[in-house]
Amino acid sequence: MSFMSPNSLHKKLIAAGIVPERARLLSRGRAVWTEGELSMTLILWKKPGDKLGWRHYTGDGVLGPKLLDFGGLSVSVDPIRPPDLAWPSSGAPLDDEVEQAPLPAQTFVTDRRDLAAILSSEQEIRRGDQTTDLSIGGYPGRLINALIIARDAGASDIEHEVIAKLHSEMTLESDGQRVDVLQDAKYWAKQYEKALGFAIPL
């Protein structure tokens, strides 16, 4: 049996209206597009057992493009219980379940303010049958992501919440080591400052 390539599957999803026609198809099964001020990335891959694998990223479409090397100020959204779907074979019509599978993640994040709030969370956020991948080890860097977006979007309440979290003297356990959140965040702020071209005061 021959299987559909990831880009062929993307084209089927475009034809079905699941992925917009303006999406750019890139290597490694990626389709990217923008929705207002948010960037969208859908990655498709064939999992072991010829199963469908996918992951959706929603990022900041304003400043994220300057930070693509750092993830583009984005969050990944996945189903809490991924359905067991077969990777489609070449020439076969798509099952409705395959067509619809990537759709719920696209509306998980509502706007830049919401994205900043999600990124500043210590724990995963669940909405409906979707969840975010927010590892505790990435928390200090995410706080800086949230701070950058909140300031640029004029979300002063989220900005103040992030600053308070940074200065709460919080430490966390990551890979068996204690991490000082503020000190780790300062490292990431310096990296982002170089890419963005402006200071990120904490």
N, C-alpha and C positions, 0 to 999 in steps of 0.2 A: 504494500500500500504506500502510495506517495502522499506526503503531507503538505499542506499549505504553508508557505513561508510566512514569517511574521508580517512583512510588508503587505503581502497579499491579504492576510487577515485584516490588517488595518484598512486596506482599501474596501473590503467587504463592510467593515464597520462604518466607514465614511458613506458608502452607498446606502446603508441602513439608517443614516442620520445619527448614529451614536457618537461618532467622531466628526467634527465639522470639516467641510471641504477645504477650509483654509489651513488645516493642519499640515505641517511639514513632516515628511517621513524621513527619519534618519537611520543610521546604522544601529545594530543591536536591538532591533525591534522597537524603536522609540518613535512615537508621534508627539509632536509638540505644537501647541497653539496658545492663544491668549483669550481670556474672557474678561473684558473690561481691564482692570488693573491687576488681574491675577494671571499667572502663567500656569499652563497645564501640561503635564507629561504623562503619557500612558506607555508603559513598557509591557510587551508581550513576549513570552518565551514558552518553549515546550518543556514541561517537567518530565522527570522519569515516569515511565509507564504511558508515555504519549498523552499526558494530561495538560490542560490549559493552565498556564501561569500568567498572572498579570499583577502589576502594581501601578498605582496612580500617585503622582506628586502634584500638589498645588503649591505654587511659590509666588513670590512678590514680582509682579511684572514691571515694576518701576525701577527698583534698585537691584533686584535679583540678577539681572543680566551681567552686572559688574562683578558678581560674586559667584559665578558658575563653578569656579574651582573649589568653592566651599559649600556647594550644594544649592546655590541660588536662592537662599532664604526660603526654603521650601519645607513642607512636611509631607510624609508619605501616608496614604490612606489605604487601608486594606479591609476586606470583609472579616468579621470576627470569626465566622466559620466558613472558610472558602468552599464553595460547592465543588463537587468532584465532576469536572467536565472534561470530555475528551477533546484533544486538539483536533481541529477539523482536517479532513482529508482534501486533497486537491480536487477541484471541480464540484464539490458537494455544496449544497446550500447550507447556510449556517442555521443551527438550532436557535430557537428563540432565547434559550437560557444563555448561550454563548454570546449572542448579540447584546443581551441586557446586562451581563455580568459586570462590565466595567462602568456602567452608568451611574450607580448610586454615589460613588466616590467623587464624581465631578461636582456635585453640589454640597459636599461636606463643609467646605470653607465658603463663607458668604461674601467676605470682602477683606481688605487689607487689615482693618481693625480686628476682625475675627481671627485672621491669620496670626497677628501679633499676640493675641490672647492665647491662642492654642500653643504657640511656640514657647510661651512663658510658663506653661504648665509643667509641674514636676512629674505628673502621672499621665498615662494615656487618657485620651478623651474618647468616649463612645457616643455615637449618635446613630440611632436606628441599629442596623446590622453592620455598621462600619466603625473602624477604630483607627487611631493614629499610632505610629511607631515612635514613641518618645522614650528613648532609653535614658536611664538615670545618668549614665556616663556622659551623655551629650548635653546635659542640662545647662552647665555654665555657658557653652557656646550658643545654645538656643536663647538664653536670656539676652545675649548681645544681639542676636537676630531680631528678637522681639523689640528690643530697644530701638534699633535702627528703623524698623518699619513704623513703630508707634510715633516716633518723633517726626518722621517724614509725612505720616498720614494725619498728624495733628491730634492723635489720641493721647492727650496729656494724662488721663487717668491711668491708662495702661503703662505709660512711661513711668509715672510715679510708683506704681506697683512694682515694676521691674527694678527700679532703683532701690526700693525698700528691700526686695528680696536679695539683691546683690550685697547690701550692707547689713544683712541679718546675722552675720557671723556664722552662716550655715556651712557645715561640712557634709560630705556625702561619701558613701562607700562605693568605689568603682574598681572592679578587677582586683579586689582584695586590698586596696589602698584607700586611705582617707584623702579626700580632695577638698581643698579650700575653694569654695565656689567663687568668691570675689577674685582671688589670685588667678584662678584658671580663666575666669571671664576677662580679666585684664589682658591675658595673653591673646585671646581671640580678638579682643577689641583692637589690639595693635595690628594683627594680621588684616583685619577688615579695613582699618584706616588706610593701609597702603593701597588696597585695591580701590577703595572708594574715593580717596583723595581728600578726605576731611576727617577732623578729629571726632572721636566718640567719647566725650567726657562721661565719667562714671561718678 
